[in-house]
């Protein structure tokens, strides 16, 4: 078994190496064709040391950073060839490929970088921490109650931009001797101000329900998927009402391990197509697109599994219901929002229409949701989170200027080129 495992690891490493060498060839052409980055233009950098597999962590920041760039120009510092190749292709934010530390230092010498953002806890972030005279700020790539969201690694950054009271309470439980008032700045979720994508249907009087289940999971503790246990009944009931439109957005891995789960997924898709053929005005949607945004903004109600979708939807401030896992071994953290959310048990699926009506109209249910929205994200009025984000950046810029005056006569340290490594070589 050990030999087989080692062989698979070696094959995977060889495959990654080939992919990165190929990416560098493509990347060299993109860099040659791209306009040169003007010297002295950028004040803010986003440091991204990962490969393309984790680009989702920075993609959700494209729109907020693009808006911020109108005031404070932003550049992405990409350490990996595979990520940089895609960033050059898709990012609205200029990208500098800085594979080696020497290349990184050249870029820093040419730019007036005062704030460096980080969207993840990649170990290579430590290489960037060596450069002082700028603020290192963790902005993360989402909000949830996962263990990842409350680690001692937060102390490595000068500041962290966090969502709201829930994040501060979560961190307060694990960070000792941490100055929250200074170093943890609450901004909400600016991404929610930039939901994008065109509606694939013409809006009418129908109530739009987003059903966005996760996959079946690879172990009992993570068996959160509801397609087989809840999904068919949910969609069947909503279609039969004649007054609902379903946006069905299953996780792309749905059914990869469990044939019954895959079959239930196919059944739901067939039901939606059949309903649209029978009544073209229904305009039910089977959503398989890569873009997430319009679904959250357009849906009157959402039904999701325990996943990041819970918090993506919560940030919209709109009605939300969560399926309760049927597997008794599924780990459910009932702290935070999950302690008081609107659960949907498998046995309640037959009453999905009245359950959805209650979600939308019951005053107590609506008030409870709004309490948790404010607790996690603060004011979700359109534009409020963006204003807090921009305000936080302005505060950090003002602080940078104050310290720049204090240290104006300090001698600049020399550079050390001891590490020339590549993140995804």
N, C-alpha and C positions, 0 to 999 in steps of 0.2 A: 504493500500500500504506500509506504514511504517513497519507494522508487518511482511509482506511478505519479505521486503528488509532485515529486521533484521534476519529473519529466514535463508535467503540465505547466509548472512554474517556468521552466526553461523555455518551453514553447511560447508561453505568454510574453516573456521578456523579449524573446527574439522577434515576435510579431510586433511588439511595441517599438522596438528599435528600428525595424524596417519602416513602420508607419511614420516615425519621427524623421528619419532620413528623407523619406519621400516628401513629408510636409516641408522640410527645410528647402528642398528644391523649388517647390511651388511658392513658398514664402519669399524666397529670394527674388522671384519674378514680380511678386506683388509689391515688395519694398521698392524695387527698381522703378515700378510704374507709378507708385504713389508720390504725391507732392512731398517735398522735404518739410519736416517739422520746423517751424520758425523758432529761432533761438529766443529765449527770454519771454516766451508767450504764456507759459502755463504756471499757474499758482497751486493747482491741486493735481495730485496723481492718485490713480487707483492701482495698487500693487496686486498683480495676479500671477501667482507662481505655479498655477495648476495647468494641466493639459485640457484638451477640448472636452473631455468627459464631464468636467465640472463647470462648463461655461454657463449652465443654467443659474449658477450662483451670482454671476455678474449681469446676465441678460436682464434680470428683473430691475436692475438699476439704470438701464440705458436711458429711459425717459426722464427720471428725476435728475440724472447727471447732465443730460442734454439741456434741460431747463436751467440747471445751475450754471452751466457753461456760459449762458448769456451774461452772467455777472462775473463769475470766476472761471476762466478757461480750465478745462480738465483734460488730462491725458491718461491713457491706460498704459501701465508698464507691464508688458507681458514677458514672462521668463521662458515660456514653453513654445516650441515651434507649432505644435498642433493647434493650440489655443490661438496663437497670434495669427495663423493662417485664416482661421474663421473670423477673428476679430477684424482683420483688415477687410474682410468681405462684407461683414454685416453691421459692425458697430457704428453708431452715429457719433461716437467719441473717438478722436484721433488715438492711434495706437503706436507705441514705440516698442520694438522688439529688442529686449535687453537680455539676451541669453546668458552672457557672462557678467560677472561683477564689474569688470572693466567697462563693459558697454553701459551698465547701469550708472556707473560713476560719471561717464562722459555725459550721459543725458542729464544727470543731476547738476553737473557743472554748467550745462548750457541752459538750464531752466531755473526759474525762481520758485521752486516747489516749497510751499509753506505748510501744506497739509497732505498727508498720505492716508488714503482710505484702504481698508482691508475688508473683504467680504467673507473670508473664511479663516480657519486656524491652521493653514498650511505651515509645516515646520520651517519652510524656507522664508517665512515672514521674518524670522529671527535675523536673517542676513540684512534685511532692510532696516531693522531697529538700530543698527550700528550708526546710522546717520542722524546726528542731532540737528539742532537749529531748525526743526520742523516738528509739527505735531503728528503723531501716529495715532490714527483713529479707527477703531473697529466699528463697522456699520452692519456687519452680518449679512445674511441672505434670506432672512425670513423671521417669523415669530412663532414660537410654539412652546410647549411645556416639556420638551425633550431635555435629557441630561446635557446635551451639547450646548444648550442655551444658558447654562449656569456652571461654568468651569472656572478654575482659578486663573486660566489663561487670560481672562479679561484684564488682570493686573499688569499684563505686559504692555498694554497700550496706554498712551497718555490720557486718552478719553475714549468713551464708547457712546455711540448714538443708539439709544434703546427705544422701544416702542412706547411703553407707558408704565403705569403703576405695577402691573403684573410682572413685568420684566424686572423692575427694581426689587420687588418683594422676593422674586425667585433668586436673584443674585445676592440679596441680603442674607439669605439662609446659608450661603456657602462661602462668601467672601469675607474674611476677617480683616479688620482694620483698613477698610476701603472707604475713601472719601466720596460717597455717592453724590453729595450735593455739588461737588466740583466736577467729578470725572464721568458721571453717568448723566447724559443729557437726553431728555425725553423728546422725541419728535413725532411719534405716531408712525404711520406707514405711508410715506410719500408716493409709493407705487400706486396706491389706491386712487390718486388724483390723475393717473395717466392710463386708465384702462383703455386698451386699443383693440381694434378689429372691427370689421363690418358685420352687421347682423345678416345671417343667411336666410332670413325670413322677413316678411312684412308685418310689423306690429299691428295688432288688432285688439279686440276686447278679451282675448283668451289670457288666462293666468299662466305665466311661463314658469316652469319648474325645472331647475337644473338638478339632474341626478348624476353625481360624479363619484362613483365608487372606486376604491383602490383594488389592487390585484389580490389574489388569494393568500399571498405570503408564503414564505419558505419554511416556516416552523409554527407550531401551535401558538407560541407566545405572541406572534405577529400576524395571527389569522384575523385580520380586520375586514377583509373583503366581504361585501354583502350581495354580490350579483346572484349567487346561487341560492342564498337564503331569503333575501328580501326583493331582489331586483325585478324578477319577472312579475311578481305581484304588484309592486309599485307602478311599473310602467303599464301593466294591464289595466289597473284601476284608473290611472290618470287618462289613458287613451279612451276608456269607456265613458268617462264623464262627459266628453264632448266639449268641455269648456277649459281644458288645459292644453298647453303645448309643452312637450318634453324636449329638453336638451340633454341628450345622453352622452356623457363624456367618460368612458371607462379608461382606467389606467392602461397604457399600451402593453403591459405585461400580463393583462388579464387572461387567465387560462393556460399559461405556459407550463404549469405543473399539474393542474387538476383538470382532467377531461370534462368532468361534470360542470366545472366553473366555466370552461370554454363553451360548452354546449348551451348553458344559460345565457351567456353573452350573445351567442349567435341567435338564440330565440328572441332576445330583446330587440336586436337589430332587425330581424325579420318582422317583428310586430310593428315596429316604427314604419318600415317601408310599406307594409300592408295597409296600415292606417292612412298613410299619405296617398296611396293609390285609391283607397276608398273615398277619401275626402281630401282633395288637394289643398283646401283652405286650412287644414290642420297644421301643416308645415312643421311637423316634428323634425328634430335634428339629431343625427348621429354624428357627433363632433370628434374628429380624430386629428384636428389641427394642432400645430405646435404652439400656437399663440393662446395665452390665457389672459383674459381681461374682459372682453365683451360679455362673456358668459356670466361673470360675477356681477357686472353692472346691469345686465338686461333681465336676469331672472328675478321674478317676484319672490320666489321661495327656492331654497336649495336643500337637497338631501345628500349628505356626504358620509363617508366612512371616517374612522379615526385615521387621520393623515394630515399632511400640511394643508390640505384643502379646507380643513376646519377653520384655520386662522386666516387663510386667504379670504374666505367668505366673511368671517367675522369682521375683518377690516373694512368691508363694504358697508357695515352697519345694517345689513338687510337680513330678513328672516332666514333661520337656519335650523335644520333638524339633523341629528346624527344617528346612524344605525348602530344598534347595540350588537356586538359580535355574538354569534351563537356558540362559538367554541369557548368552553369554560376555562380553557388555559390561556386565552388571549389576555395579555397584560393591559389593564386599563388604569391609567393614572387618574384617580378621581379628585385630585387637587385641582384648583383653578377652575376654569370654565367647565370642564367635564364633570364637576361636582353638581352643577345646576343647569346643564344644557337640556335641550328638548330631545329625549331619546326616542328612537323608533325601534321597538322590539319586533322580531320576526312575526310573532303572533298578532301584531296590530296592523299588518300590511293590508288586510282586507278593508280596513277603515282609513286608507291613505287619503281619500278625498276630504272627509271631515277633519282629519288630523292636519291637513294642509290649510284648510279654512281657519282652524284654531290658531295655527302658526301666524297667519296674516291678520286676524281680526280680534283675538282675545286680548283685552287690555293688559291683563297680568302677564301673559306670555310675552307680549311686545315690550313691556316695561322691564322684565327680567333680562331680555336680550340686550336692551340698551344699556343696562347697568354694566354688563360684561363687556360690551363694545367700548364703553368709556374706560373701564378698568384696564383693558389691554391696549387700547389705541388712543385714548383721549378723545378730543373733538374730531369727529370724522366728517364734518361739513366739508364739501368740496373745496380744496385749496388750503384748508387749515394745516394739514400735515406738511405740505410743501412750504408754507410760510414758516413753520417751526424748523424745518430742515435748513432753509436759507438763513433763518435767524441764528441757528446754532453755528453755521459756518461763519457768519459775520462775527459772532462772539469769539470764535477761535482765531479768526484773522486779526481782530483787535488785540487779543492776548499775544499773538505772535509779534505784532508791532511793538507792544509794550516791552516784551522781553528782548526784542532786537535792539531797542535803545539801551537797555540795561547792559547787554553784552556786546555793544558796538566796538569796544576796544579789545575784545578777546582775540587771540591769535587763532587762525583757522587751522584745524588739525590736518595732517597729511593723509593721503589715501593708502590703503593697504590692499593689494591685489592678491591676497593669499588664496582666495576661493574663486575659481573660474568655472565652477560646475554649472551644469544645465539641468533644469528641473525635470524635463521629460525626455532626456536622452536615453 
